[in-house]
């Protein structure tokens, strides 16, 4: 099963497509790692933050909302962020198009054989070392420059993913500016780019699970980089 899912690149999607109707043992998480709904955060969810208000008289209030969310939950929803709904829908569609491909077309981007270090396709995070495999397939696209992205990123999603990366940068910069101003730091453009560091687009695919209480899509982790922008489908 490990070879079928991980080494051959069929992924979790390949298991489901083959008719698998239960969670195989390698995917069953220890009790300590499973999601316990009764123990989930119960505090009232924060309201979406309107980023467009940073440009008006409500700047201080919106900045305060961002800082408070970052210091407490560490996660917040933004609206009126400057990235078009049309682009977001195209991005989701391109992700579905990539993962809908035949396994052999995705497998060319497996870590061991990928034609470029900028692109990696796989299942789970480090399945060779994990106690249990995560219920997730992914493709990761590292950004260096436009030319290399257009040359190496997978065809089904490269154009849209690149457009999203560039379109979302202004939103990211605004959020980072607010967070840095809160600690008394103002950044010039060049220093801002250095602070933000490596840029990448990750697309995660979570096939419908027959027993979701036994496994997880993403386990505990810390993202690399300063800020993660999440677009959720569904």
C-alpha atoms as a printed R data frame, in Angstrom:
    type eleno elety resid chain resno       x      y       z
1   ATOM     1    CA   UNK     A     1   0.000  0.000   0.000
2   ATOM     2    CA   UNK     A     2   2.829  2.428   0.834
3   ATOM     3    CA   UNK     A     3   4.403  1.878  -2.577
4   ATOM     4    CA   UNK     A     4   1.063  2.322  -4.348
5   ATOM     5    CA   UNK     A     5   0.211  5.544  -2.542
6   ATOM     6    CA   UNK     A     6   3.598  7.189  -2.009
7   ATOM     7    CA   UNK     A     7   6.262  5.682  -4.248
8   ATOM     8    CA   UNK     A     8   4.111  5.237  -7.358
9   ATOM     9    CA   UNK     A     9   2.336  8.560  -6.880
10  ATOM    10    CA   UNK     A    10  -1.234  7.277  -6.854
11  ATOM    11    CA   UNK     A    11  -1.847  9.208  -3.669
12  ATOM    12    CA   UNK     A    12  -4.868  9.087  -1.399
13  ATOM    13    CA   UNK     A    13  -6.995  9.944  -4.430
14  ATOM    14    CA   UNK     A    14  -5.796  6.737  -6.069
15  ATOM    15    CA   UNK     A    15  -7.005  4.736  -3.059
16  ATOM    16    CA   UNK     A    16 -10.474  6.234  -3.240
17  ATOM    17    CA   UNK     A    17 -10.630  5.897  -7.021
18  ATOM    18    CA   UNK     A    18  -9.757  2.198  -6.647
19  ATOM    19    CA   UNK     A    19 -12.855  1.644  -4.516
20  ATOM    20    CA   UNK     A    20 -11.308  1.706  -1.047
21  ATOM    21    CA   UNK     A    21 -14.179  1.951   1.436
22  ATOM    22    CA   UNK     A    22 -12.288  2.070   4.745
23  ATOM    23    CA   UNK     A    23  -9.275  3.882   6.170
24  ATOM    24    CA   UNK     A    24  -6.199  1.632   5.772
25  ATOM    25    CA   UNK     A    25  -4.149  1.067   8.918
26  ATOM    26    CA   UNK     A    26  -1.159  3.218   7.804
27  ATOM    27    CA   UNK     A    27  -3.504  6.233   7.802
28  ATOM    28    CA   UNK     A    28  -5.040  5.599  11.239
29  ATOM    29    CA   UNK     A    29  -3.722  8.282  13.563
30  ATOM    30    CA   UNK     A    30  -2.841  7.777  17.253
31  ATOM    31    CA   UNK     A    31  -5.639  8.961  19.540
32  ATOM    32    CA   UNK     A    32  -3.507 11.909  20.635
33  ATOM    33    CA   UNK     A    33  -3.332 13.222  17.062
34  ATOM    34    CA   UNK     A    34  -6.967 12.832  16.043
35  ATOM    35    CA   UNK     A    35  -9.289 15.814  15.922
36  ATOM    36    CA   UNK     A    36 -11.466 15.868  19.035
37  ATOM    37    CA   UNK     A    37 -14.475 18.014  18.145
38  ATOM    38    CA   UNK     A    38 -15.627 18.510  21.784
39  ATOM    39    CA   UNK     A    39 -12.203 19.977  22.559
40  ATOM    40    CA   UNK     A    40 -12.250 22.400  19.641
41  ATOM    41    CA   UNK     A    41 -11.885 26.102  20.274
42  ATOM    42    CA   UNK     A    42 -15.214 27.410  21.561
43  ATOM    43    CA   UNK     A    43 -14.557 31.145  21.724
44  ATOM    44    CA   UNK     A    44 -16.714 33.218  19.431
45  ATOM    45    CA   UNK     A    45 -15.216 33.361  15.972
46  ATOM    46    CA   UNK     A    46 -13.818 36.744  15.053
47  ATOM    47    CA   UNK     A    47 -15.522 38.746  12.334
48  ATOM    48    CA   UNK     A    48 -13.836 38.993   8.917
49  ATOM    49    CA   UNK     A    49 -11.424 41.912   8.713
50  ATOM    50    CA   UNK     A    50 -12.036 44.439   5.933
51  ATOM    51    CA   UNK     A    51  -8.579 45.260   4.560
52  ATOM    52    CA   UNK     A    52  -9.904 48.059   2.366
53  ATOM    53    CA   UNK     A    53 -10.561 50.035   5.557
54  ATOM    54    CA   UNK     A    54  -6.813 50.343   6.126
55  ATOM    55    CA   UNK     A    55  -6.851 53.171   3.576
56  ATOM    56    CA   UNK     A    56  -9.485 55.237   5.361
57  ATOM    57    CA   UNK     A    57 -10.271 56.841   8.702
58  ATOM    58    CA   UNK     A    58 -10.722 53.413  10.315
59  ATOM    59    CA   UNK     A    59  -7.069 52.451   9.783
60  ATOM    60    CA   UNK     A    60  -6.208 52.273  13.488
61  ATOM    61    CA   UNK     A    61  -9.233 50.145  14.347
62  ATOM    62    CA   UNK     A    62  -8.601 47.678  11.510
63  ATOM    63    CA   UNK     A    63  -4.901 47.502  12.364
64  ATOM    64    CA   UNK     A    64  -5.875 46.748  15.961
65  ATOM    65    CA   UNK     A    65  -8.133 43.900  14.782
66  ATOM    66    CA   UNK     A    66  -5.288 42.383  12.754
67  ATOM    67    CA   UNK     A    67  -2.796 42.606  15.613
68  ATOM    68    CA   UNK     A    68  -5.238 41.175  18.152
69  ATOM    69    CA   UNK     A    69  -6.096 38.251  15.876
70  ATOM    70    CA   UNK     A    70  -2.417 37.571  15.220
71  ATOM    71    CA   UNK     A    71  -1.579 37.644  18.930
72  ATOM    72    CA   UNK     A    72  -4.475 35.422  20.037
73  ATOM    73    CA   UNK     A    73  -5.806 33.022  17.419
74  ATOM    74    CA   UNK     A    74  -2.907 33.461  15.017
75  ATOM    75    CA   UNK     A    75  -5.398 33.165  12.190
76  ATOM    76    CA   UNK     A    76  -7.988 35.528  10.710
77  ATOM    77    CA   UNK     A    77 -10.242 35.963   7.701
78  ATOM    78    CA   UNK     A    78  -9.935 38.993   5.447
79  ATOM    79    CA   UNK     A    79 -12.379 40.495   2.951
80  ATOM    80    CA   UNK     A    80 -12.035 43.249   0.360
81  ATOM    81    CA   UNK     A    81  -8.416 42.185   0.014
82  ATOM    82    CA   UNK     A    82  -7.899 43.162  -3.622
83  ATOM    83    CA   UNK     A    83  -7.730 39.667  -5.134
84  ATOM    84    CA   UNK     A    84 -10.647 39.126  -7.501
85  ATOM    85    CA   UNK     A    85 -13.230 36.417  -6.851
86  ATOM    86    CA   UNK     A    86 -12.832 35.335 -10.465
87  ATOM    87    CA   UNK     A    87  -9.133 34.653  -9.944
88  ATOM    88    CA   UNK     A    88  -9.812 32.732  -6.732
89  ATOM    89    CA   UNK     A    89 -12.354 30.532  -8.507
90  ATOM    90    CA   UNK     A    90  -9.913 29.912 -11.363
91  ATOM    91    CA   UNK     A    91  -7.253 28.939  -8.839
92  ATOM    92    CA   UNK     A    92  -9.533 26.375  -7.208
93  ATOM    93    CA   UNK     A    93 -10.517 25.001 -10.601
94  ATOM    94    CA   UNK     A    94  -6.867 24.677 -11.630
95  ATOM    95    CA   UNK     A    95  -6.102 22.693  -8.464
96  ATOM    96    CA   UNK     A    96  -8.931 20.287  -9.231
97  ATOM    97    CA   UNK     A    97  -7.641 19.985 -12.789
98  ATOM    98    CA   UNK     A    98  -4.163 19.053 -11.581
99  ATOM    99    CA   UNK     A    99  -5.306 16.383  -9.125
100 ATOM   100    CA   UNK     A   100  -7.832 14.970 -11.620
101 ATOM   101    CA   UNK     A   101  -4.994 13.978 -13.947
102 ATOM   102    CA   UNK     A   102  -3.939 10.370 -14.416
103 ATOM   103    CA   UNK     A   103  -1.504  9.236 -11.680
104 ATOM   104    CA   UNK     A   104   1.402  8.940 -14.104
105 ATOM   105    CA   UNK     A   105   1.075 12.618 -15.076
106 ATOM   106    CA   UNK     A   106   1.275 13.707 -11.443
107 ATOM   107    CA   UNK     A   107   3.988 11.195 -10.554
108 ATOM   108    CA   UNK     A   108   6.548 12.933 -12.766
109 ATOM   109    CA   UNK     A   109   6.736 15.549  -9.987
110 ATOM   110    CA   UNK     A   110   7.484 13.091  -7.180
111 ATOM   111    CA   UNK     A   111  10.407 14.327  -5.090
112 ATOM   112    CA   UNK     A   112  12.780 11.615  -6.312
113 ATOM   113    CA   UNK     A   113  12.171 12.218 -10.031
114 ATOM   114    CA   UNK     A   114  10.800 15.755 -10.419
115 ATOM   115    CA   UNK     A   115  12.468 17.560 -13.344
116 ATOM   116    CA   UNK     A   116  12.797 20.671 -11.183
117 ATOM   117    CA   UNK     A   117  13.552 21.347  -7.531
118 ATOM   118    CA   UNK     A   118  10.837 23.993  -7.731
119 ATOM   119    CA   UNK     A   119   7.993 21.460  -7.954
120 ATOM   120    CA   UNK     A   120   7.154 18.571  -5.652
121 ATOM   121    CA   UNK     A   121   4.106 16.298  -5.657
122 ATOM   122    CA   UNK     A   122   3.365 13.812  -2.932
123 ATOM   123    CA   UNK     A   123   1.173 12.460  -0.167
124 ATOM   124    CA   UNK     A   124   1.303 13.467   3.510
125 ATOM   125    CA   UNK     A   125   4.335 15.454   4.734
126 ATOM   126    CA   UNK     A   126   7.226 13.063   5.332
127 ATOM   127    CA   UNK     A   127   5.435  9.697   4.994
128 ATOM   128    CA   UNK     A   128   8.646  7.704   5.369
129 ATOM   129    CA   UNK     A   129   9.120  9.041   8.908
130 ATOM   130    CA   UNK     A   130   5.578  9.615  10.164
131 ATOM   131    CA   UNK     A   131   3.786  7.335  12.617
132 ATOM   132    CA   UNK     A   132   0.709  7.588  10.416
133 ATOM   133    CA   UNK     A   133   0.224  8.989   6.916
134 ATOM   134    CA   UNK     A   134  -1.927 12.087   6.510
135 ATOM   135    CA   UNK     A   135  -5.040 11.907   4.325
136 ATOM   136    CA   UNK     A   136  -3.718 14.448   1.845
137 ATOM   137    CA   UNK     A   137  -2.158 14.741  -1.604
138 ATOM   138    CA   UNK     A   138  -0.333 17.942  -2.489
139 ATOM   139    CA   UNK     A   139   1.680 19.783  -5.098
140 ATOM   140    CA   UNK     A   140   4.174 22.429  -3.977
141 ATOM   141    CA   UNK     A   141   5.469 25.114  -6.348
142 ATOM   142    CA   UNK     A   142   8.422 27.228  -5.225
143 ATOM   143    CA   UNK     A   143   8.738 30.702  -6.754
144 ATOM   144    CA   UNK     A   144  12.078 32.147  -7.836
145 ATOM   145    CA   UNK     A   145  11.067 34.228 -10.855
146 ATOM   146    CA   UNK     A   146   8.340 34.319 -13.506
147 ATOM   147    CA   UNK     A   147  10.450 32.649 -16.171
148 ATOM   148    CA   UNK     A   148  11.275 29.579 -14.083
149 ATOM   149    CA   UNK     A   149   7.709 29.295 -12.827
150 ATOM   150    CA   UNK     A   150   6.332 29.296 -16.371
151 ATOM   151    CA   UNK     A   151   8.957 26.774 -17.421
152 ATOM   152    CA   UNK     A   152   8.680 24.300 -14.544
153 ATOM   153    CA   UNK     A   153   5.341 24.597 -12.744
154 ATOM   154    CA   UNK     A   154   2.688 22.034 -13.846
155 ATOM   155    CA   UNK     A   155   0.771 23.157 -16.918
156 ATOM   156    CA   UNK     A   156  -2.767 22.774 -15.471
157 ATOM   157    CA   UNK     A   157  -2.153 25.359 -12.754
158 ATOM   158    CA   UNK     A   158   1.004 27.350 -13.523
159 ATOM   159    CA   UNK     A   159  -0.530 30.444 -15.153
160 ATOM   160    CA   UNK     A   160  -3.302 30.874 -12.607
161 ATOM   161    CA   UNK     A   161  -1.071 30.042  -9.623
162 ATOM   162    CA   UNK     A   162   1.507 32.591 -10.766
163 ATOM   163    CA   UNK     A   163  -1.159 35.249 -11.280
164 ATOM   164    CA   UNK     A   164  -2.550 34.555  -7.801
165 ATOM   165    CA   UNK     A   165   0.901 34.728  -6.204
166 ATOM   166    CA   UNK     A   166   1.580 38.124  -7.737
167 ATOM   167    CA   UNK     A   167  -1.939 39.440  -7.178
168 ATOM   168    CA   UNK     A   168  -1.938 38.505  -3.494
169 ATOM   169    CA   UNK     A   169   1.417 40.116  -2.706
170 ATOM   170    CA   UNK     A   170  -0.073 43.565  -2.104
171 ATOM   171    CA   UNK     A   171  -2.490 42.056   0.411
172 ATOM   172    CA   UNK     A   172   0.364 40.245   2.151
173 ATOM   173    CA   UNK     A   173   2.461 43.403   2.289
174 ATOM   174    CA   UNK     A   174  -0.371 45.373   3.870
175 ATOM   175    CA   UNK     A   175  -0.800 42.788   6.627
176 ATOM   176    CA   UNK     A   176   2.952 42.570   7.254
177 ATOM   177    CA   UNK     A   177   3.202 46.371   7.414
178 ATOM   178    CA   UNK     A   178   0.519 46.464  10.101
179 ATOM   179    CA   UNK     A   179   2.203 43.749  12.156
180 ATOM   180    CA   UNK     A   180   5.607 45.415  11.914
181 ATOM   181    CA   UNK     A   181   4.230 48.862  12.737
182 ATOM   182    CA   UNK     A   182   2.781 47.355  15.910
183 ATOM   183    CA   UNK     A   183   6.327 46.672  17.126
184 ATOM   184    CA   UNK     A   184   7.578 50.064  15.978
185 ATOM   185    CA   UNK     A   185   9.223 49.038  12.708
186 ATOM   186    CA   UNK     A   186   8.643 50.656   9.310
187 ATOM   187    CA   UNK     A   187  10.080 48.822   6.325
188 ATOM   188    CA   UNK     A   188  11.266 50.069   2.954
189 ATOM   189    CA   UNK     A   189  10.287 47.989  -0.093
190 ATOM   190    CA   UNK     A   190  13.663 46.252  -0.362
191 ATOM   191    CA   UNK     A   191  13.714 45.240   3.288
192 ATOM   192    CA   UNK     A   192  10.089 44.123   3.064
193 ATOM   193    CA   UNK     A   193  10.957 41.681   0.270
194 ATOM   194    CA   UNK     A   194  13.841 40.311   2.305
195 ATOM   195    CA   UNK     A   195  11.680 39.882   5.383
196 ATOM   196    CA   UNK     A   196   8.982 37.992   3.472
197 ATOM   197    CA   UNK     A   197  11.542 35.492   2.180
198 ATOM   198    CA   UNK     A   198  10.689 32.454   0.059
199 ATOM   199    CA   UNK     A   199   7.400 32.463  -1.822
200 ATOM   200    CA   UNK     A   200   5.520 29.334  -2.830
201 ATOM   201    CA   UNK     A   201   2.095 28.049  -3.778
202 ATOM   202    CA   UNK     A   202   0.903 24.817  -2.170
203 ATOM   203    CA   UNK     A   203  -2.219 23.027  -3.333
204 ATOM   204    CA   UNK     A   204  -3.612 20.383  -0.976
205 ATOM   205    CA   UNK     A   205  -6.222 17.819  -1.991
206 ATOM   206    CA   UNK     A   206  -8.263 15.975   0.639
207 ATOM   207    CA   UNK     A   207 -10.308 13.142  -0.920
208 ATOM   208    CA   UNK     A   208 -13.587 12.259   0.787
209 ATOM   209    CA   UNK     A   209 -12.731 10.001   3.718
210 ATOM   210    CA   UNK     A   210 -14.940  7.040   4.734
211 ATOM   211    CA   UNK     A   211 -14.010  7.405   8.435
212 ATOM   212    CA   UNK     A   212 -12.663 10.927   9.025
213 ATOM   213    CA   UNK     A   213 -12.603 10.430  12.793
214 ATOM   214    CA   UNK     A   214  -9.699  7.986  12.378
215 ATOM   215    CA   UNK     A   215  -7.309 10.157  10.417
216 ATOM   216    CA   UNK     A   216  -6.350 13.761   9.646
217 ATOM   217    CA   UNK     A   217  -5.717 15.812   6.533
218 ATOM   218    CA   UNK     A   218  -3.033 17.992   8.099
219 ATOM   219    CA   UNK     A   219  -1.432 17.333  11.458
220 ATOM   220    CA   UNK     A   220   0.234 19.735  13.868
221 ATOM   221    CA   UNK     A   221   2.859 21.806  12.146
222 ATOM   222    CA   UNK     A   222   4.413 25.224  11.737
223 ATOM   223    CA   UNK     A   223   4.421 26.745   8.272
224 ATOM   224    CA   UNK     A   224   7.679 27.974   6.828
225 ATOM   225    CA   UNK     A   225   7.836 31.641   6.027
226 ATOM   226    CA   UNK     A   226   6.323 34.678   7.689
227 ATOM   227    CA   UNK     A   227   2.716 34.538   6.524
228 ATOM   228    CA   UNK     A   228   0.422 31.925   4.993
229 ATOM   229    CA   UNK     A   229  -2.558 32.898   2.839
230 ATOM   230    CA   UNK     A   230  -5.198 30.163   2.838
231 ATOM   231    CA   UNK     A   231  -7.890 29.787   0.188
232 ATOM   232    CA   UNK     A   232 -10.362 27.115   1.251
233 ATOM   233    CA   UNK     A   233 -12.496 25.230  -1.256
234 ATOM   234    CA   UNK     A   234 -15.746 24.074   0.295
